[in-house]
Every structure is written in C-alpha cells, then in structure tokens.
Amino acid sequence: MSDAPVHVILGASGGIGSELARRLAARGQRPVLAARRAEPLAALGDELAAPTRALDARDWGAVLELCRWAREELGRLDGVACCVGSIVVKPAHTTKLDELQELIEVNLITAFGAVQAAAKAKAESVLLFGSAAARVGLPSHEAIAAAKGGVLALARSAAATYASRGMRVNAIAPGLVRTPGSAALLKSEANEQASIAMHALGRLGEPGDVAELAALLLDPASAWITGQVFGADGGLATLRGRPRVSR
C-alpha cells in the first residue's frame, strides 16, 4: 500500500476542486474525489486514476463514511478540503429567505460537516473556502458574506479546538474566480469589467491561482500552519483597485 498522502476533496468536480485534485495528483499525492454530479466526477476520476464518490456534502453521514473509508482502505487520511460553494449577489431587501437558507446550507453547513467528519476520522488537516466578501464590505453581497463569514469563523474556532489533537484547520478567502459557478455574474461585458476593476492586480482569478495555495496548505510540509485565513483575491479585500501607470 502506498504511503503517499491522502486527501478527501468535497466539491471535486468544480473549478477549484478539480484543479486542486490535479495538483495533488501531480505531486504524487492521492486525492479522493466527491461531488454531487456523477458524470463530471467520474471523468475526473478516470483522468487522475482516483477513487470517486457521488454524494451531497450537506449529508454529514455520507461525508463521514467517505472519510472513514479513505482512512481504512487507503491507510491514512491527511486532509479534507471542502470546495463546495455557491453565490448570490443581491441586496438584503431583495434576497428571499429560501435563497439565504440555500446559501447557508451549501456554504456553511457543508463546511461544518467537513470539520466534523475530519475530526471523527482523525484527519491531519482541514481546508475550508470562504470569500473575500466576508473580509471587506462589498455592495449587494450580504447573503454570501454572511454565509462565508461563518466559514471563516468556523475555521478559526475549530483550529483552536483541535490543535491539541494535532489537526490543522485553515481557510482560503478567494476573490472572484472564473469558474462555472461564477459564470452568471460575468455574463455581460459591463459586469465583467466592473468585477475586474475591484481587483488591484487588474484581473479575475483563475482556478489554478487558488488551487496552488490550497495544495500547499494541505501538504504535510505545512504542518505548522493552522487557524489562518489566506486571501487569494488579487488584492480585493485589502487593496484599492489601482490606477494604470505607464512603464
């Protein structure tokens, strides 16, 4: 049996999740892929020769069973990454209760379940995904900021709880990344240019921009990093969009 690190990736068929899986596999590590959509999940599993499991990450029992399977069948469980997420951009007064509840379920409930499963299955680390919108005030982001703000708070608290066990918990707060999930926000040229202008580096993120950081944080070489929120956001949460300067 291989002694290469094993990582369960929830939301593995998404833009960031699939890039994370590829980077882990390229480094000789063993991703275990989970997502709701069976067809793209199976294709990614075939590409990487990786085990797959179709599940809804809101089902805590299914997530725990998968994490325990990974430990028992593959001999170890180094990390659990919850790459599941969704986004709604609209002001609070036009946001419906069912929209907010869905956001909380998909973003926060899945993250909490990942932490719980990782702790019960004795994983070495957990990686959660928040949003730059939870770190800086952005217009019409009340719902997603509330859901992702909960994820970032969860990461810090869980890191404190499980540090004595040696389990690390960190989070990444991306800016706007070009993924299938963000396509609706970028459907018009005006929306895309406005989104680009918010990022000081003058472009939107690509899945690989975030996945590379995620792979680093999951790597056992990052064993002294816990309780941190890392921005991979082109400067969105900390810098004002910069004016163009001539070289």
C-alpha positions as CSV (number, residue, x, y, z in Angstrom):
1,M,0.0,0.0,0.0
2,S,1.3,3.5,-0.9
3,D,2.3,5.8,1.9
4,A,1.6,8.9,-0.2
5,P,-0.7,11.5,1.5
6,V,-4.5,11.0,1.1
7,H,-6.9,13.9,0.8
8,V,-10.7,13.9,0.5
9,I,-11.9,16.7,-1.8
10,L,-15.6,17.6,-1.5
11,G,-16.8,19.5,-4.5
12,A,-14.1,17.9,-6.6
13,S,-15.9,18.4,-9.9
14,G,-16.0,22.2,-9.5
15,G,-13.5,24.7,-11.0
16,I,-11.2,25.0,-7.9
17,G,-11.8,21.5,-6.6
18,S,-10.8,19.8,-9.9
19,E,-7.7,21.9,-10.2
20,L,-6.8,21.1,-6.6
21,A,-7.2,17.4,-7.3
22,R,-4.9,17.7,-10.4
23,R,-2.2,19.4,-8.4
24,L,-2.3,16.9,-5.6
25,A,-2.1,14.0,-8.1
26,A,0.8,15.7,-9.9
27,R,2.7,15.8,-6.6
28,G,2.3,12.1,-6.1
29,Q,-0.5,12.5,-3.5
30,R,-3.8,10.6,-3.6
31,P,-7.0,12.6,-3.9
32,V,-10.3,11.0,-3.1
33,L,-13.0,12.8,-5.1
34,A,-16.5,13.6,-4.0
35,A,-19.2,15.7,-5.7
36,R,-22.9,15.7,-6.4
37,R,-22.7,15.5,-10.2
38,A,-21.7,11.9,-11.0
39,E,-20.7,12.3,-14.7
40,P,-18.0,15.0,-14.4
41,L,-16.8,13.4,-11.2
42,A,-16.4,10.1,-13.0
43,A,-14.5,11.8,-15.8
44,L,-12.1,13.4,-13.4
45,G,-11.6,10.2,-11.5
46,D,-10.7,8.4,-14.8
47,E,-8.3,11.3,-15.7
48,L,-6.4,11.0,-12.3
49,A,-7.0,7.3,-11.6
50,A,-8.5,8.4,-8.4
51,P,-11.4,6.9,-6.3
52,T,-14.7,8.8,-6.6
53,R,-17.9,9.0,-4.5
54,A,-21.1,10.8,-5.7
55,L,-22.6,12.4,-2.6
56,D,-24.2,15.6,-1.4
57,A,-21.8,17.3,1.1
58,R,-24.8,18.5,3.1
59,D,-25.2,14.8,4.1
60,W,-22.9,14.7,7.1
61,G,-23.2,11.0,7.4
62,A,-22.1,10.4,3.8
63,V,-19.1,12.7,4.3
64,L,-18.1,10.9,7.5
65,E,-18.4,7.5,5.9
66,L,-16.2,8.5,3.0
67,C,-13.5,9.9,5.3
68,R,-13.5,6.7,7.3
69,W,-13.4,4.7,4.1
70,A,-10.3,6.7,3.0
71,R,-8.5,6.0,6.2
72,E,-9.4,2.4,6.4
73,E,-8.9,1.5,2.7
74,L,-6.0,3.8,1.8
75,G,-4.2,3.6,5.1
76,R,-4.3,7.2,6.1
77,L,-6.2,10.5,5.9
78,D,-4.1,13.6,5.7
79,G,-6.6,16.2,4.7
80,V,-10.2,17.1,4.0
81,A,-10.9,20.0,1.6
82,C,-14.4,21.4,1.4
83,C,-14.5,23.1,-2.0
84,V,-18.3,23.2,-2.1
85,G,-19.9,26.6,-2.6
86,S,-22.5,28.8,-4.3
87,I,-23.0,32.5,-4.6
88,V,-25.9,35.0,-4.7
89,V,-25.2,38.7,-5.3
90,K,-28.2,40.9,-4.5
91,P,-29.0,43.4,-1.7
92,A,-30.6,42.2,1.5
93,H,-34.0,43.7,0.8
94,T,-34.4,41.6,-2.4
95,T,-33.0,38.4,-1.0
96,K,-35.6,35.7,-0.3
97,L,-35.4,33.5,2.8
98,D,-35.1,30.3,0.7
99,E,-32.1,31.9,-1.2
100,L,-30.4,32.7,2.1
101,Q,-31.1,29.3,3.6
102,E,-29.8,27.6,0.4
103,L,-26.6,29.6,0.6
104,I,-26.1,28.7,4.3
105,E,-26.6,25.0,3.6
106,V,-24.3,24.9,0.6
107,N,-21.5,27.0,2.1
108,L,-21.6,26.8,5.9
109,I,-23.4,23.5,6.6
110,T,-21.1,21.6,4.3
111,A,-18.0,23.3,5.8
112,F,-19.2,22.3,9.3
113,G,-19.8,18.8,8.2
114,A,-16.3,18.6,6.7
115,V,-14.8,19.7,10.0
116,Q,-16.9,17.2,12.0
117,A,-16.1,14.3,9.7
118,A,-12.4,15.2,9.6
119,A,-12.3,15.2,13.4
120,K,-14.1,11.9,13.8
121,A,-12.0,10.2,11.1
122,K,-8.8,11.7,12.7
123,A,-7.6,13.6,9.6
124,E,-4.4,15.7,9.9
125,S,-5.9,18.9,8.4
126,V,-9.0,20.6,7.1
127,L,-9.2,23.3,4.4
128,L,-12.3,25.4,4.1
129,F,-13.2,28.1,1.5
130,G,-14.6,31.4,2.5
131,S,-14.7,34.5,0.3
132,A,-13.1,38.0,0.1
133,A,-16.7,39.2,0.5
134,A,-16.6,38.1,4.1
135,R,-13.5,40.2,4.8
136,V,-14.4,43.5,3.2
137,G,-17.8,45.2,2.7
138,L,-19.0,44.8,-0.9
139,P,-22.3,46.1,-2.1
140,S,-25.1,43.5,-2.6
141,H,-23.0,40.7,-1.0
142,E,-24.9,40.5,2.3
143,A,-26.1,36.9,1.9
144,I,-22.8,35.4,0.7
145,A,-20.8,37.5,3.2
146,A,-22.9,36.1,6.0
147,A,-22.5,32.5,4.9
148,K,-18.8,32.7,4.1
149,G,-18.2,34.8,7.2
150,G,-19.5,31.8,9.2
151,V,-17.0,29.6,7.4
152,L,-14.0,31.8,8.3
153,A,-15.1,32.0,11.9
154,L,-15.6,28.2,11.9
155,A,-12.1,27.7,10.7
156,R,-10.5,29.8,13.5
157,S,-12.6,28.2,16.2
158,A,-12.1,24.6,15.0
159,A,-8.3,25.3,14.7
160,A,-8.3,26.2,18.4
161,T,-10.4,23.2,19.4
162,Y,-8.4,20.5,17.6
163,A,-4.9,21.9,17.9
164,S,-4.3,19.7,20.9
165,R,-5.0,16.7,18.6
166,G,-2.6,17.9,16.0
167,M,-5.4,18.6,13.4
168,R,-4.8,21.8,11.5
169,V,-7.7,23.9,10.2
170,N,-7.2,26.8,7.7
171,A,-9.3,28.7,5.2
172,I,-8.8,30.5,1.9
173,A,-10.9,33.6,1.0
174,P,-10.8,33.9,-2.8
175,G,-11.8,36.9,-4.8
176,L,-13.9,36.4,-7.9
177,V,-12.6,33.4,-9.8
178,R,-13.6,32.2,-13.3
179,T,-15.5,29.0,-12.6
180,P,-18.8,27.6,-13.8
181,G,-20.3,28.8,-10.6
182,S,-19.4,32.4,-11.3
183,A,-20.3,32.4,-15.0
184,A,-23.7,34.1,-14.3
185,L,-22.0,37.0,-12.7
186,L,-19.8,37.6,-15.7
187,K,-22.4,37.2,-18.4
188,S,-22.2,40.8,-19.5
189,E,-19.1,42.7,-20.5
190,A,-20.1,45.5,-18.1
191,N,-20.3,43.2,-15.2
192,E,-17.0,41.5,-16.0
193,Q,-15.2,44.8,-16.3
194,A,-16.7,46.1,-13.1
195,S,-15.6,42.9,-11.3
196,I,-12.0,43.2,-12.7
197,A,-11.8,46.8,-11.6
198,M,-12.3,45.7,-7.9
199,H,-9.2,43.6,-8.0
200,A,-5.9,45.6,-7.6
201,L,-4.0,43.2,-9.9
202,G,-6.3,44.0,-12.7
203,R,-7.7,40.6,-13.5
204,L,-10.1,38.0,-12.2
205,G,-8.7,34.8,-10.6
206,E,-8.3,31.5,-12.4
207,P,-8.9,28.2,-10.5
208,G,-5.2,27.4,-10.5
209,D,-4.5,30.7,-8.6
210,V,-6.5,29.3,-5.7
211,A,-5.8,25.6,-6.1
212,E,-2.0,26.1,-5.9
213,L,-2.3,27.7,-2.4
214,A,-4.8,25.0,-1.4
215,A,-2.4,22.3,-2.3
216,L,0.3,24.0,-0.3
217,L,-1.8,24.2,2.8
218,L,-2.9,20.6,2.6
219,D,0.6,19.4,2.2
220,P,2.1,17.8,5.3
221,A,5.1,20.2,4.8
222,S,2.7,22.9,6.1
223,A,2.4,21.2,9.5
224,W,3.0,24.4,11.5
225,I,0.2,26.4,9.8
226,T,-3.2,26.5,11.5
227,G,-6.0,28.9,12.3
228,Q,-5.2,31.1,9.3
229,V,-7.4,32.8,6.7
230,F,-5.4,33.3,3.5
231,G,-6.6,35.8,0.8
232,A,-6.1,34.6,-2.8
233,D,-8.0,37.5,-4.2
234,G,-5.9,39.8,-6.4
235,G,-5.8,42.3,-3.5
236,L,-9.6,42.6,-3.4
237,A,-10.0,42.5,0.4
238,T,-7.0,44.7,1.3
239,L,-6.1,47.0,-1.6
240,R,-8.0,49.5,-3.6
241,G,-8.1,49.0,-7.3
242,R,-5.0,50.7,-8.6
243,P,-4.9,53.2,-11.4
244,R,-3.0,52.2,-14.5
245,V,0.6,53.6,-14.6
246,S,2.9,53.8,-17.6
247,R,6.0,51.8,-17.5
